[in-house]
Structures are given as structure tokens and as C-alpha cells.
Amino acid sequence: MHVLIAPDKFKGTLTAREAADAIARGWRKARPKDSLELLPISDGGDGFGEVMGELLVAKPTKVKIVDAAHRRCTALWWWAAQSKTAIIESARVIGLAMLPKGKFHPFDLDTFGVGAVLRAALQAGAKEIIVGIGGSATNDGGFGMARALGWKFFDHDDNEIQRWTDLEQLAHVHRPTDALRTKITVAVDVQNPLLGMRGASRVYGPQKGLRSQDFTKAERCLSRLAAVLKDQHGLDAARNPGAGAAGGLGFGLMVFAGARFQSGFELVAKHSRLRQRLKRAALVITGEGAIDRTTAMGKGCGEVARHCQTFGIPCVGLGGKVIPSLLVRKMFSQVSGLTDLTSTEDALRRSAFWLRHLAEKTAANLICKPALRR
């Protein structure tokens, strides 16, 4: 039978490509006659650049910039010269995984590096820039990125503001002389606004190190930024779905760069012609680091399963760990995790090894009935 292998990354251990390769090796061992098609996927977070770069035949390009803590680093972005399309993965620039755990507080971090990569893409002549913004370490509303693009922020004494935590004193915002005219698409799959109980600081801030006592200050700073931009420049995006993504970087890309939003998974699905691939498949295997209730909330693995249901194709979910629920059982024809075979520590240490064995075991003991395909 024809099997489509379409996993997302196993965060912190395997890229989507590595996961697909491991699954394929295990599956072939148990079912060598099956025809396998590998399609690494992403929802706009970690690994988005590599996945989209492969789909658009874009060349990895290095640029020297600073990370979220303003430490010098070399980041990758992807350049498709023929279509003049640039692909930027924020996690490769200001990603939380790039920083030593617990060393930096979000008050000391910003998105300046993203603006620097945007500048590099513009200098290369980009006609379109696609930005995946998941996995960031920041909570600055895109303030640092804006400064890298030439925006300037001043307090009531006309002192330039250089830290986002001083935005409470914001009085004036000056636009750069050269307006951004390049089409910018933001790949994101969350709907949170910038402010409030469902906003950037309260929902995503704790993952990055914000404490409950930090919320008031963070909200005051981002609220003041949004208010001044609305009053002085008519830029009103704080309530837009997705404005709170990546610590407000979504908001920043909207107001400072004129970006439009699109589902990260749907971008990948469009460029990979996922629907056409599904029509050929008798079975689909997907996976990610953790399969749980959040898998259904726009994550790539869950979106693959949802599309399979539409086409009437059985979908097998392989995860690093699986937290069973009625929702998970409804999404997948069958599901299993690496921790069914070994300890959590060993699964993290030897993810490719155990994913290969899990795929082999799943193939040898396939429960679901493949779809009939002519």
C-alpha cells in the first residue's frame, strides 16, 4: 500500500525530516513492500524554515546578528532566488531553545534580531517574506524588531527608549523614512490578542519565564505601545487574532511591517500539495513530541489527522509521549508513544532509535484498515 509519512518535529530532539526518516526506516523493516512517501510538516514553529525551505527549493543562508539577549550569533534564513522569496524562522533567531535555561528574564530580551534578518532579506531583493514566529523567547510586542527596521520610540522628555520595559513612558513613535513595501506573510496558528487574560503575557509569558508578578508591568508596556501607535499613526491591531503570538511579535509584524497572517500549517499544506498527496494514500502516519489535547489546537500533527478524517483515510499518530483522552482517540485510528517502549529519559536521549522501533512495531501490528486506493 501507499503510505504517507508526515510528522512534525519532536521538539528538542528530532526535526520533522529526522522524524520522517526514522519512521520510514522502521516501517520498511516490517513492511518492505509498502510504497512510502515522506513529507515533513510544520505549523509555523520550530523547524518551519527547514520545511518551507525544502518545499520552495530555497537555499539556507547565513547572517550574523544577535539573539534575543543581544549576544552575537549566526542565524539561518532561506532564500528562493527564482521567486525572490525569503523564509525566516524566528525560533532560529530569538528562540527560547537558543538561550541557557533560566539565565535570562523576558524583561531582558527582545526581537531586534528578527528585524536584522528582515533587513538582510530586503537587501537581497525579496519580493515576499514568509515568517514563522513560533518558539520565541520574547514578550516585547515586536518593539526590538521595529527598532532594527528604523522605528524610533521616545518618552516625554524626548529620550529615545531602547528597552521595551520602558514603554510605560512612551510618548512619541517616529516612522522610518523608507516604508516597507515587500509582501510579508506571518505563519501562525494561534488566535490570541495582544492584551488581556488571553493575551501574550499571561498565556505564553510563563513558558518564557514571566512570573505572575510581572504581568502588570508587561501589560502596561504593551498597552501603552498599542495606544500610542493607534493615536499617532492609526495602527490598531491589538485585538486582532494572532496579535499575541510569539510574545506580541505577531502584533509587531502587523503594525510595523504591514504583515498579513496565514495558518502555518495551511501554508505548508498549500506548497506541499498535501490534499493531492492524501488522495493517493491508503494510510497516513504523523507524529510530534507530545500527542495530547493541545494537538487538536492548530498543531501540525492534529491538522494532518483532521485532513485525513475529511478524506476518509486512517491516520496513525506516533508521539514522544501520548496523554490519552477521548479527543485524541477520535483524532487517530491508532496512537502510541515512545514512552510505551522505554523511559522518558531514554526516549529523549535516543529519540530516533526508539521512533524507528515504534514505527516497526506499529507496522508489524497494524490495527486500522487502510483506505482503498485505485
C-alpha positions as CSV (number, residue, x, y, z in Angstrom):
1,M,0.0,0.0,0.0
2,H,1.0,3.7,-0.4
3,V,1.8,5.3,3.0
4,L,2.3,9.0,3.5
5,I,4.6,9.7,6.4
6,A,4.0,13.3,7.5
7,P,5.3,14.1,11.0
8,D,6.0,17.4,12.7
9,K,9.2,17.9,14.8
10,F,9.7,16.1,18.1
11,K,10.6,19.3,19.8
12,G,14.1,19.4,21.3
13,T,15.1,16.0,19.9
14,L,14.2,15.5,16.2
15,T,13.5,17.7,13.3
16,A,10.4,16.9,11.2
17,R,12.8,15.4,8.5
18,E,14.7,13.3,11.0
19,A,11.4,12.0,12.4
20,A,10.1,11.1,9.0
21,D,13.4,9.3,8.2
22,A,13.2,7.3,11.4
23,I,9.6,6.3,10.9
24,A,10.4,5.2,7.3
25,R,13.3,3.1,8.4
26,G,11.2,1.3,11.0
27,W,8.2,0.9,8.7
28,R,10.3,-0.6,5.9
29,K,11.8,-3.2,8.1
30,A,8.3,-4.6,9.0
31,R,6.6,-3.9,5.6
32,P,9.2,-3.7,2.9
33,K,6.7,-3.9,0.1
34,D,4.8,-0.7,1.0
35,S,5.4,2.4,-1.0
36,L,6.5,5.2,1.3
37,E,6.2,9.0,0.7
38,L,7.9,11.3,3.2
39,L,6.5,14.8,3.8
40,P,7.9,16.6,6.9
41,I,5.4,19.2,8.1
42,S,5.3,22.3,10.3
43,D,2.7,24.6,11.9
44,G,4.9,27.7,11.9
45,G,7.0,27.0,15.0
46,D,10.5,25.4,15.4
47,G,11.5,23.7,12.1
48,F,9.3,25.8,9.9
49,G,12.2,27.3,8.0
50,E,13.7,23.9,7.0
51,V,10.3,22.5,6.0
52,M,9.3,25.5,3.9
53,G,12.8,25.9,2.5
54,E,12.7,22.3,1.2
55,L,9.3,22.9,-0.3
56,L,10.2,26.1,-2.1
57,V,13.7,24.8,-3.1
58,A,15.2,27.7,-1.0
59,K,18.9,27.8,-0.1
60,P,19.9,28.1,3.5
61,T,21.7,31.5,4.0
62,K,23.7,32.6,7.0
63,V,23.6,36.1,8.6
64,K,25.5,37.4,11.6
65,I,23.0,39.0,14.0
66,V,22.2,39.0,17.7
67,D,19.9,36.6,19.6
68,A,17.1,37.6,22.0
69,A,19.6,38.5,24.7
70,H,21.7,40.6,22.2
71,R,24.5,38.0,22.1
72,R,26.3,37.7,18.8
73,C,25.2,34.7,16.8
74,T,24.9,33.4,13.2
75,A,21.3,32.6,12.1
76,L,19.9,30.8,9.2
77,W,17.2,32.0,6.8
78,W,16.2,30.5,3.5
79,W,16.4,32.2,0.1
80,A,14.5,31.1,-3.1
81,A,16.3,33.1,-5.7
82,Q,14.0,32.3,-8.6
83,S,10.8,33.5,-6.9
84,K,12.7,36.1,-4.7
85,T,11.1,34.6,-1.6
86,A,12.7,34.7,1.8
87,I,11.8,32.4,4.6
88,I,12.5,33.3,8.2
89,E,12.1,31.1,11.3
90,S,12.0,33.3,14.4
91,A,13.0,30.3,16.6
92,R,16.3,30.3,14.8
93,V,16.9,34.0,15.7
94,I,15.2,34.7,19.0
95,G,14.2,31.2,20.0
96,L,13.8,30.1,23.6
97,A,15.8,27.0,22.9
98,M,18.8,29.2,21.9
99,L,19.2,30.5,25.4
100,P,20.6,28.8,28.6
101,K,17.7,27.7,30.6
102,G,16.7,30.1,33.3
103,K,19.6,32.5,32.7
104,F,17.6,35.4,31.1
105,H,14.3,37.0,32.1
106,P,11.9,38.1,29.3
107,F,12.3,41.7,30.5
108,D,15.9,41.5,29.2
109,L,15.1,40.0,25.8
110,D,13.7,41.5,22.6
111,T,13.1,40.8,18.9
112,F,15.8,43.0,17.4
113,G,17.4,40.0,15.7
114,V,14.2,39.3,13.7
115,G,14.4,42.9,12.3
116,A,18.0,42.4,11.4
117,V,17.1,39.2,9.4
118,L,14.2,41.0,7.7
119,R,16.7,43.7,6.6
120,A,19.0,41.1,5.2
121,A,16.1,39.6,3.2
122,L,15.1,43.1,1.9
123,Q,18.7,43.8,0.9
124,A,18.8,40.5,-1.1
125,G,15.8,41.8,-3.1
126,A,13.0,39.8,-1.5
127,K,9.6,40.3,-3.1
128,E,7.9,38.2,-0.5
129,I,9.0,37.2,3.0
130,I,7.4,34.4,4.9
131,V,8.0,34.4,8.7
132,G,7.3,31.6,11.1
133,I,7.0,33.1,14.6
134,G,6.6,30.1,17.0
135,G,9.1,29.2,19.6
136,S,10.2,32.8,20.6
137,A,11.8,33.7,23.9
138,T,10.5,37.3,23.8
139,N,7.5,39.3,25.0
140,D,8.2,42.8,23.6
141,G,5.3,43.2,21.1
142,G,7.8,43.4,18.3
143,F,9.5,46.5,19.7
144,G,13.1,45.3,19.1
145,M,12.2,44.3,15.6
146,A,10.8,47.7,14.9
147,R,13.9,49.4,16.1
148,A,16.0,47.2,13.8
149,L,13.8,48.4,11.0
150,G,14.3,52.1,11.8
151,W,11.3,52.9,14.0
152,K,12.2,55.2,17.0
153,F,10.5,55.5,20.3
154,F,10.7,58.5,22.7
155,D,9.5,59.3,26.2
156,H,8.0,62.7,27.3
157,D,11.5,64.2,27.6
158,D,12.4,63.2,24.1
159,N,14.8,60.5,25.3
160,E,14.9,57.5,23.0
161,I,13.6,54.3,24.6
162,Q,15.8,51.3,24.0
163,R,14.3,48.7,26.3
164,W,10.7,47.5,25.9
165,T,10.2,47.6,29.7
166,D,10.5,51.4,29.5
167,L,7.5,51.6,27.1
168,E,5.3,52.7,30.0
169,Q,6.9,56.2,29.4
170,L,6.2,56.1,25.6
171,A,5.1,59.5,24.2
172,H,6.1,59.5,20.5
173,V,6.8,57.0,17.8
174,H,8.6,58.0,14.7
175,R,8.3,56.0,11.5
176,P,11.4,55.2,9.4
177,T,11.8,57.3,6.3
178,D,11.6,54.3,4.0
179,A,8.3,52.4,4.2
180,L,8.3,48.6,3.9
181,R,6.6,47.6,0.7
182,T,7.5,44.0,0.5
183,K,4.8,41.4,1.0
184,I,5.2,39.8,4.4
185,T,3.2,36.7,5.4
186,V,3.2,35.5,9.0
187,A,2.8,31.8,9.6
188,V,1.0,31.3,12.9
189,D,-1.7,29.1,14.3
190,V,-2.8,30.8,17.5
191,Q,-5.6,33.3,17.8
192,N,-4.7,35.2,20.9
193,P,-4.9,39.0,21.1
194,L,-2.0,41.2,22.3
195,L,-3.5,42.1,25.7
196,G,-5.8,40.7,28.5
197,M,-6.4,37.4,30.0
198,R,-5.9,35.6,26.7
199,G,-3.0,37.9,25.6
200,A,0.7,37.4,25.0
201,S,1.9,38.0,28.5
202,R,-0.5,35.8,30.5
203,V,-0.9,32.9,28.1
204,Y,2.6,32.5,26.7
205,G,4.8,34.5,29.1
206,P,5.1,31.9,31.8
207,Q,6.6,29.5,29.3
208,K,9.4,32.1,28.8
209,G,10.0,33.0,32.4
210,L,7.4,35.7,33.2
211,R,6.0,35.4,36.7
212,S,2.6,36.4,37.9
213,Q,4.1,39.5,39.5
214,D,5.5,40.5,36.1
215,F,2.1,40.5,34.3
216,T,1.1,44.0,35.3
217,K,4.3,45.7,34.1
218,A,4.3,43.7,30.9
219,E,0.6,44.6,30.2
220,R,1.2,48.3,30.9
221,C,4.2,48.5,28.5
222,L,2.4,46.7,25.6
223,S,-0.8,48.5,26.3
224,R,1.0,51.9,26.0
225,L,2.7,50.8,22.8
226,A,-0.6,49.8,21.3
227,A,-2.3,53.0,22.4
228,V,0.3,55.4,21.1
229,L,0.6,53.6,17.7
230,K,-3.2,53.8,17.4
231,D,-3.4,57.5,18.4
232,Q,-0.4,58.8,16.4
233,H,-0.4,56.5,13.3
234,G,-3.8,54.9,13.2
235,L,-2.3,51.5,13.6
236,D,-4.8,49.4,15.5
237,A,-4.1,45.7,15.7
238,A,-4.0,44.8,19.4
239,R,-7.3,42.9,19.3
240,N,-6.6,41.1,16.0
241,P,-6.5,37.3,16.3
242,G,-2.8,36.3,16.4
243,A,-1.5,39.6,17.7
244,G,-0.4,37.9,20.9
245,A,1.5,35.2,19.1
246,A,5.2,34.9,20.0
247,G,5.0,37.4,22.8
248,G,3.3,40.0,20.6
249,L,5.7,39.6,17.7
250,G,2.5,39.0,15.7
251,F,1.2,42.4,16.6
252,G,4.6,44.0,15.8
253,L,4.7,42.4,12.3
254,M,1.2,43.7,11.6
255,V,1.8,47.3,12.6
256,F,5.5,47.8,11.9
257,A,5.7,45.7,8.7
258,G,2.2,45.6,7.3
259,A,2.2,41.8,7.5
260,R,-0.8,39.6,6.9
261,F,-1.5,36.3,8.7
262,Q,-1.9,32.8,7.4
263,S,-2.1,29.5,9.1
264,G,1.4,28.0,9.2
265,F,0.1,24.5,8.6
266,E,-2.1,25.7,5.7
267,L,1.0,27.4,4.1
268,V,2.8,24.1,4.3
269,A,-0.2,22.2,3.0
270,K,-0.6,24.5,0.1
271,H,3.0,24.4,-1.0
272,S,3.3,20.7,-0.5
273,R,0.1,19.9,-2.3
274,L,-1.0,17.9,0.8
275,R,-4.5,17.3,-0.4
276,Q,-3.3,15.7,-3.7
277,R,-0.9,13.5,-1.7
278,L,-3.7,12.4,0.6
279,K,-5.8,11.3,-2.3
280,R,-3.0,8.8,-3.2
281,A,-2.5,7.5,0.3
282,A,-4.0,4.3,1.8
283,L,-2.6,5.2,5.2
284,V,-1.0,8.3,6.9
285,I,1.5,8.4,9.7
286,T,2.1,11.6,11.6
287,G,3.6,12.5,14.9
288,E,5.1,15.0,17.3
289,G,6.8,15.2,20.6
290,A,3.6,15.1,22.7
291,I,0.2,14.0,21.5
292,D,-2.4,15.4,23.9
293,R,-5.4,17.6,23.9
294,T,-3.4,20.6,22.5
295,T,-2.6,18.5,19.4
296,A,-6.1,19.5,18.2
297,M,-5.5,23.2,18.7
298,G,-3.9,24.0,15.3
299,K,-0.8,21.9,15.7
300,G,0.6,20.3,12.6
301,C,0.1,16.7,13.7
302,G,-3.5,17.4,14.6
303,E,-4.2,19.2,11.4
304,V,-2.9,16.2,9.4
305,A,-5.3,14.0,11.3
306,R,-8.1,16.4,10.7
307,H,-7.4,16.3,6.9
308,C,-7.3,12.5,7.0
309,Q,-10.8,12.4,8.5
310,T,-12.0,14.6,5.7
311,F,-10.6,12.2,3.1
312,G,-11.6,9.1,5.0
313,I,-8.0,7.9,5.4
314,P,-6.8,6.2,8.6
315,C,-4.2,8.2,10.4
316,V,-1.7,6.7,12.8
317,G,-0.2,9.1,15.5
318,L,3.3,8.4,16.9
319,G,4.4,10.6,19.7
320,G,7.3,11.0,22.1
321,K,4.6,10.7,24.8
322,V,0.9,10.3,24.5
323,I,-1.6,11.6,27.0
324,P,-4.8,9.7,26.2
325,S,-8.1,11.4,26.0
326,L,-11.4,11.0,24.1
327,L,-10.4,13.8,21.8
328,V,-7.1,12.0,21.0
329,R,-8.8,8.7,20.4
330,K,-11.2,10.4,18.0
331,M,-8.5,12.1,16.0
332,F,-6.4,9.0,15.3
333,S,-7.1,5.5,14.1
334,Q,-4.4,4.3,16.5
335,V,-1.8,6.1,18.5
336,S,1.3,5.2,20.6
337,G,4.3,6.8,22.1
338,L,8.0,6.2,22.6
339,T,7.4,6.1,26.4
340,D,5.3,2.9,25.7
341,L,8.7,1.3,24.9
342,T,11.1,2.9,27.3
343,S,11.6,5.6,30.0
344,T,11.0,9.3,29.3
345,E,14.7,10.0,29.8
346,D,15.8,7.3,27.3
347,A,13.2,8.4,24.8
348,L,14.6,11.9,24.9
349,R,18.2,10.7,24.7
350,R,17.6,8.2,21.9
351,S,14.6,9.6,20.1
352,A,15.5,8.4,16.6
353,F,16.3,4.9,17.8
354,W,13.0,4.5,19.7
355,L,10.9,6.1,17.0
356,R,12.3,3.7,14.4
357,H,11.4,0.8,16.7
358,L,7.9,2.2,17.4
359,A,7.2,2.5,13.7
360,E,8.4,-1.0,13.1
361,K,6.2,-2.4,15.9
362,T,3.2,-0.3,14.6
363,A,3.7,-1.6,11.0
364,A,4.0,-5.2,12.2
365,N,0.9,-5.0,14.3
366,L,-1.2,-2.6,12.2
367,I,-4.8,-2.5,13.6
368,C,-6.6,0.1,11.4
369,K,-7.8,-0.9,8.0
370,P,-6.1,1.1,5.2
371,A,-8.3,3.1,2.8
372,L,-8.9,1.5,-0.6
373,R,-7.0,3.4,-3.4
374,R,-7.1,2.7,-7.1
